[in-house]
C-alpha cells in the first residue's frame, strides 16, 4: 500500500504548475493539481494572453491613421467594447479548456479548491478534506498589489478588473511605471480613452536600459498619452464628475477610473507554508535554490511565487526542469541568464541581456552602438515615430552583453537576437550576418560606428 495518496501534489494550475504536473504524470507518477480559480493561471486567464488581445484591438485605430497616408479612405469604423469582451472571454475559455484536457490526458487529477499545507506532506483542500503527497510543488504565481494607505484607495481597480470593465471609461488614470502600467496605458489610449500615466519615479520602465525608457516615454506622449512623472497619490475623492486624484506634485486630476499597476506580490497568503516550515525570502517570495528546492526537502516552488524572473516561459522552463530532475532522473536546472523579455507597449520593446548601466557596473568598459531612426513605413506617410536599436558590447572581449529594440515587431525580433546572445556572440560575428532588406531589423547588423553621447569626448 502506498505511503502517500500522491507522488506529486501541485498547488496552482498556472503555466509552471501545469507543465510540471503533465510531465510528472506522463512518467507514471500519481499527480494531482489544486486550483482555486480557473485552470491556466495568470497568463491565460488574467494576464499576458487577454492583455495581448487588448493590445491587438487597440492598435487598429493607429493603423487606420497610417492607412490614410497610404491611400486608404476613412471608413467610419467604430469599436464595440462589449463585442470584443465576448470574443475575448470565449477564447480564454477555450484556452483554459485545453489546459484541463492536457492535464487529464496526461493522467493528472484536477481539484478545484484552495490548497493549504498542514505539514510537509499533508494538504488541506478547503471544503474537500485532506490528502497526502510525497512531493509538493508550489506554483501559485502572484497577485496585483493594491495600496490601502491613503483616503479613497477603495476606488482603485487593478489590471484584473480592467479585463472585465462593463464599459470603457472616457478618462482613465493609470498609476505605475512598470510594463503592466505602460501596456495598459497604450491599450486604453488606443481604444480612444483619455489616458494619463502617473509614476512616482523619474522615468518609466525601471530595470530597462535608460535610452529605452526615455525613448518609450517620448513615443507614448506622441500618441497622446499624458505622462506625469515624480508624483503619486495623496488621496482619491469621488465627486459627481468622477474620481479626483489628489497628487503629491502638480494639479489634481479628474478621471472616471483610477487603475493601479504598481507591482505584483508572490501569492503565499493562506497556503499554510509556516505549517511545513517553508522559508520566505526578504521580498516575501518562496526562497528556492537553483533547482527550485525550498528549505524543506520534499517541497519545491516555481514561477512568480519565487520572484526570480516573473515571465510565463520562465515558469514553464522551471516547472519542466523540476519534473525532469525529480521524475526522469535528469538533474537539470533552468539557466536564468540571457532571458529575453518584451513590453507590449505602443511602440513595443524587446530586450535581452544587460542595460548599459548594468554592463558598465559589471564589466567596466563597454562599447555602445545606438541608432534612432524613422522606419520606412513611417517615413512614407510623413509620420514622426522613431525606432531605437541599441547594442551593449564588452570592450575587451567584444562579446555582446545586451540588445535592445523599440519599434514595430521588436518582441518578434528580440527572440532571434536572444539565441545569438545566449550563445555568446561577439560583435564581429554579429556583423558578419548579412542584412535582410528592407526591414527594421537590418539596422541591428549594420551599426558599425560606436555611439558617442553629444558633448562627450570622442
C-alpha positions in Angstrom: 0.0 0.0 0.0 1.3 3.4 -1.0 2.6 5.6 1.9 1.0 8.7 0.3 -2.1 9.5 -1.7 0.0 11.1 -4.5 3.6 11.1 -5.6 3.3 14.8 -6.5 0.8 17.4 -5.4 0.9 20.7 -7.3 -0.6 23.8 -5.8 -1.6 26.2 -8.6 -2.6 25.4 -12.2 -0.8 28.1 -14.0 1.8 27.7 -16.7 4.6 26.4 -14.5 2.5 24.1 -12.3 0.7 22.6 -15.3 3.9 21.9 -17.2 5.4 20.2 -14.1 2.2 18.2 -13.4 1.9 17.0 -17.0 5.5 15.8 -17.3 5.4 14.1 -13.9 2.1 12.3 -14.7 3.4 11.1 -18.1 6.3 9.4 -16.2 3.7 7.3 -14.4 3.6 9.3 -11.2 0.3 9.8 -9.3 -0.2 13.6 -9.7 -2.9 16.0 -8.6 -3.2 19.7 -9.1 -5.3 22.1 -7.0 -6.6 25.4 -8.4 -8.9 27.7 -6.6 -9.8 29.7 -9.7 -9.7 28.7 -13.4 -7.1 26.4 -14.8 -4.5 28.4 -16.8 -3.2 30.8 -14.2 -2.4 34.5 -14.5 -1.0 34.3 -18.1 -4.0 32.6 -19.7 -6.9 34.0 -17.6 -5.9 37.5 -16.4 -2.5 38.3 -17.8 -0.4 38.2 -20.9 -2.9 36.4 -23.2 -6.0 38.6 -22.7 -3.8 41.6 -22.5 -2.2 40.8 -25.8 -5.7 40.6 -27.4 -6.4 44.0 -25.9 -3.2 45.3 -27.4 -4.2 44.0 -30.8 -7.6 45.6 -30.5 -6.1 48.9 -29.5 -3.6 49.1 -32.3 -6.2 49.3 -35.1 -7.1 52.9 -34.6 -3.4 53.9 -35.1 -3.1 51.6 -38.1 -6.2 53.3 -39.6 -4.5 56.7 -39.3 -1.4 55.2 -41.1 -3.6 53.7 -43.7 -4.8 57.1 -44.8 -1.2 58.0 -45.5 -1.1 55.0 -47.8 -4.1 56.0 -49.9 -6.9 54.4 -48.0 -10.0 56.4 -47.2 -11.5 56.5 -43.7 -14.3 54.0 -43.4 -16.0 55.4 -40.3 -15.3 52.2 -38.3 -16.2 52.1 -34.6 -15.1 49.9 -31.7 -17.6 47.7 -29.8 -16.1 47.0 -26.4 -18.8 44.5 -25.3 -18.4 42.5 -28.6 -14.7 42.4 -28.0 -15.1 41.3 -24.4 -17.4 38.4 -25.5 -14.9 37.3 -28.1 -12.0 37.6 -25.7 -13.8 35.6 -23.0 -14.7 32.8 -25.4 -11.1 32.5 -26.4 -9.9 32.4 -22.8 -12.4 29.7 -22.0 -11.2 27.7 -25.0 -7.5 28.0 -23.9 -8.4 27.1 -20.3 -10.2 24.1 -21.6 -7.1 23.0 -23.5 -5.1 23.1 -20.2 -7.7 21.0 -18.5 -7.7 18.5 -21.4 -3.9 18.2 -21.5 -3.7 17.6 -17.7 -6.4 15.0 -17.9 -4.9 13.3 -20.9 -1.6 13.1 -19.1 -3.3 11.3 -16.2 -3.2 14.2 -13.7 -6.2 14.8 -11.4 -7.5 18.3 -11.1 -9.0 19.5 -7.8 -11.0 22.8 -7.8 -10.2 24.0 -4.3 -7.8 26.2 -2.3 -5.0 24.1 -1.0 -3.3 24.7 2.3 -0.4 22.9 3.8 -1.0 21.3 7.2 2.5 19.9 7.3 5.3 18.9 4.9 3.3 16.1 3.4 -0.4 16.9 4.2 -2.5 19.2 2.1 -5.9 20.5 3.2 -8.3 21.0 0.3 -10.6 23.6 1.7 -14.1 22.2 1.9 -13.0 18.8 0.5 -10.9 17.1 3.1 -7.2 16.4 3.2 -4.7 14.4 1.1 -1.1 13.5 1.4 1.8 13.6 -1.1 5.4 12.6 -1.2 6.5 15.7 -3.1 4.8 19.1 -3.2 5.2 21.8 -5.8 4.1 25.4 -5.0 3.2 27.3 -8.2 0.6 29.8 -7.1 2.1 32.8 -9.0 1.5 36.4 -8.0 -1.3 38.9 -7.4 -1.6 42.6 -8.0 -0.6 44.8 -5.1 -3.2 47.4 -4.1 -2.5 50.3 -1.8 -4.7 51.0 1.2 -2.8 53.7 3.0 -4.4 56.9 1.6 -8.0 58.1 1.6 -10.1 56.9 -1.3 -8.0 53.9 -2.1 -11.1 51.8 -2.1 -12.0 53.3 -5.5 -8.9 51.8 -7.2 -9.1 49.0 -9.7 -6.2 46.7 -10.7 -5.3 45.0 -14.0 -7.5 42.1 -13.1 -10.6 44.3 -13.0 -9.5 46.0 -16.2 -10.2 42.8 -18.2 -13.9 42.9 -17.3 -15.0 46.5 -17.3 -18.7 46.7 -18.2 -17.9 49.7 -20.4 -14.9 51.8 -21.5 -14.3 54.9 -19.4 -13.9 58.2 -21.1 -10.9 59.1 -18.9 -8.5 56.9 -17.0 -5.5 57.4 -14.8 -3.0 54.6 -14.6 -0.6 54.7 -11.6 2.7 52.8 -12.1 5.7 52.8 -14.4 6.3 49.1 -15.0 5.4 47.1 -18.0 1.8 46.4 -16.9 1.1 50.1 -16.4 2.8 51.1 -19.7 1.0 48.4 -21.7 -2.5 49.3 -20.3 -1.8 53.0 -21.0 -1.3 52.1 -24.6 -4.3 49.9 -24.7 -6.8 52.4 -23.3 -5.3 55.3 -25.3 -5.6 53.2 -28.5 -9.2 52.5 -27.7 -10.0 56.2 -27.5 -9.8 56.7 -23.8 -8.2 59.9 -22.5 -5.3 58.4 -20.7 -2.9 59.7 -18.0 0.0 57.6 -16.8 1.4 58.8 -13.4 4.6 57.4 -11.8 6.4 58.4 -8.7 9.9 57.8 -10.2 12.0 59.9 -12.6 11.2 57.7 -15.6 9.1 54.7 -16.6 10.2 51.0 -17.1 12.6 50.8 -14.2 15.1 48.0 -14.9 15.3 48.6 -18.6 18.0 50.4 -20.4 17.8 54.2 -19.8 17.8 55.0 -23.5 14.9 52.6 -23.9 13.0 54.1 -21.0 13.2 57.7 -22.3 12.5 56.7 -25.8 9.3 54.8 -25.0 8.1 57.7 -22.8 8.6 60.2 -25.6 6.8 58.0 -28.2 3.9 57.4 -25.8 3.5 61.2 -25.5 3.4 61.5 -29.3 0.5 59.1 -29.3 -1.4 61.3 -26.9 -0.8 59.7 -23.5 -0.2 62.2 -20.7 2.9 61.0 -18.8 3.3 62.5 -15.3 6.5 61.7 -13.5 7.7 62.4 -10.0 4.2 62.3 -8.5 2.0 59.9 -6.6 -1.4 59.8 -4.9 -2.2 61.6 -1.7 -5.9 60.8 -1.9 -8.8 59.9 -4.3 -12.1 61.7 -3.9 -15.3 60.6 -5.5 -17.3 63.5 -6.9 -20.3 63.9 -9.2 -17.9 64.4 -12.1 -15.8 61.3 -11.4 -12.7 60.5 -9.4 -10.4 63.3 -8.4 -6.8 62.2 -7.8 -5.0 64.4 -5.3 -1.4 64.2 -6.2 1.8 65.0 -4.3 3.1 67.1 -7.2 1.2 69.1 -9.8 -2.5 69.7 -10.2 -5.4 67.4 -9.2 -6.5 65.1 -12.0 -10.1 64.1 -12.6 -10.9 60.8 -14.4 -13.6 58.2 -14.5 -11.4 55.3 -13.4 -8.1 55.0 -11.5 -6.1 51.9 -12.1 -3.1 50.9 -10.0 -0.4 48.8 -11.7 2.3 49.3 -9.1 3.6 45.8 -8.8 2.6 42.2 -8.1 3.3 40.2 -5.0 4.0 36.4 -4.6 0.8 34.7 -3.7 1.6 33.0 -0.5 -1.4 34.1 1.7 -3.3 31.2 3.2 -1.1 28.5 1.9 0.0 27.3 5.3 3.7 27.5 4.4 4.6 28.1 8.0 3.0 24.8 9.0 5.5 23.0 6.8 8.4 25.3 7.7 8.8 26.7 4.2 11.0 29.8 4.3 10.2 33.0 2.6 12.9 35.5 1.5 13.0 39.2 2.4 10.7 40.0 -0.5 8.0 37.7 0.7 8.7 35.1 -2.0 9.3 31.4 -1.5 13.0 31.0 -1.2 14.5 28.4 -3.5 17.8 27.2 -4.9 18.9 26.7 -8.5 16.8 23.5 -8.7 13.7 25.2 -7.3 14.0 23.4 -4.0 12.8 25.1 -0.8 14.4 24.6 2.6 12.0 21.6 3.1 13.4 18.6 1.3 10.2 17.4 -0.3 8.8 20.8 -1.3 9.7 22.9 -4.4 8.4 26.1 -5.9 8.4 27.6 -9.4 7.2 30.7 -11.2 6.2 34.1 -9.9 5.8 32.8 -6.3 9.6 32.6 -6.2 10.0 36.1 -7.6 13.0 35.2 -9.8 12.2 36.2 -13.4 8.4 36.7 -13.5 7.7 35.6 -17.0 5.5 32.8 -18.2 8.1 31.0 -20.3 10.5 31.1 -17.3 7.8 29.4 -15.1 7.3 26.8 -17.8 11.0 26.0 -18.0 11.4 25.9 -14.2 8.4 23.5 -14.0 9.9 21.3 -16.7 13.3 21.3 -15.1 11.8 20.3 -11.8 9.9 17.4 -13.4 13.0 16.2 -15.3 15.1 16.2 -12.1 12.5 14.5 -9.9 10.7 12.1 -12.2 13.1 11.4 -15.0 16.4 11.1 -13.2 17.7 14.0 -15.2 19.0 16.6 -12.7 18.9 19.8 -14.6 18.1 23.4 -13.6 16.9 26.3 -15.7 19.6 28.9 -16.6 18.1 32.3 -15.8 20.9 34.1 -17.8 20.1 35.9 -21.1 16.3 35.6 -20.8 14.7 37.8 -23.4 11.6 39.9 -22.5 9.1 42.1 -24.3 6.9 45.0 -23.3 3.8 45.2 -25.5 3.7 49.0 -25.1 3.0 51.2 -28.1 5.6 51.2 -29.5 6.7 47.8 -28.2 10.1 46.9 -26.6 12.3 43.8 -26.9 15.3 43.4 -24.7 17.8 40.7 -23.9 20.9 40.9 -21.7 22.3 43.8 -19.8 21.4 47.5 -19.9 24.3 49.9 -20.5 24.4 50.9 -16.8 24.4 47.3 -15.6 27.1 46.4 -18.1 29.4 49.2 -17.1 28.9 48.2 -13.4 29.7 44.5 -14.0 32.2 44.6 -16.9 33.8 48.1 -16.8 34.5 49.5 -20.3 31.8 48.8 -22.9 31.2 49.9 -26.5 27.8 51.3 -27.3 26.1 51.1 -30.7 22.9 53.2 -30.9 20.6 54.1 -33.7 17.4 56.2 -33.6 15.5 56.5 -36.9 12.2 56.8 -38.6 11.4 53.4 -40.1 10.5 53.1 -43.8 6.8 52.6 -43.1 6.7 55.9 -41.1 8.8 57.9 -43.5 6.4 57.2 -46.4 3.4 59.0 -44.8 5.4 61.7 -43.0 4.9 60.3 -39.5 7.1 61.3 -36.5 7.5 57.8 -34.9 11.1 56.7 -34.3 12.6 53.4 -33.6 15.6 52.7 -31.3 18.1 49.9 -31.6 21.0 49.6 -29.1 23.8 47.1 -28.6 26.0 47.0 -25.5 29.3 45.3 -26.2 32.1 44.3 -23.7 35.1 46.3 -24.9 37.7 43.7 -24.0 36.1 40.5 -25.4 33.7 42.2 -27.9 31.0 39.9 -26.6 27.5 41.4 -27.0 26.1 41.9 -23.5 22.8 43.5 -24.3 20.4 44.1 -27.2 17.5 46.5 -27.0 14.9 47.3 -29.7 12.0 49.7 -29.6 9.7 49.7 -32.6 7.3 47.6 -34.6 7.8 43.9 -34.2 10.5 44.4 -31.5 9.2 41.4 -29.5 9.5 39.2 -32.6 13.0 40.5 -33.4 14.4 40.0 -29.9 13.6 36.3 -29.9 16.2 35.6 -32.6 18.7 38.1 -31.0 18.3 36.1 -27.8 19.6 32.9 -29.5 22.8 34.7 -30.5 23.4 36.4 -27.2 22.7 33.1 -25.3 25.5 31.5 -27.4 27.9 34.3 -26.6 28.1 36.0 -29.9 30.7 38.7 -30.5 30.2 42.0 -32.3 32.4 40.8 -35.2 30.3 37.6 -35.6 27.1 39.6 -35.4 28.4 42.0 -38.1 29.2 39.1 -40.4 25.5 38.4 -40.7 24.0 39.8 -44.0 21.1 42.2 -43.5 17.6 41.4 -44.7 16.4 44.5 -46.7 14.2 46.4 -46.4 13.4 45.7 -42.7 13.7 47.5 -39.4 15.8 44.6 -38.1 18.6 45.1 -40.6 19.8 48.0 -38.6 20.9 45.5 -35.9 23.7 44.2 -38.2 24.7 47.4 -40.0 25.7 49.5 -37.0 29.5 50.0 -37.3 30.2 53.3 -35.6 30.4 53.4 -31.8 28.0 55.8 -30.2 29.4 58.9 -28.5 26.9 60.9 -26.5 26.6 64.5 -27.6 29.1 66.7 -25.8 31.3 63.8 -24.8 34.9 63.3 -25.9 35.3 61.0 -28.9 
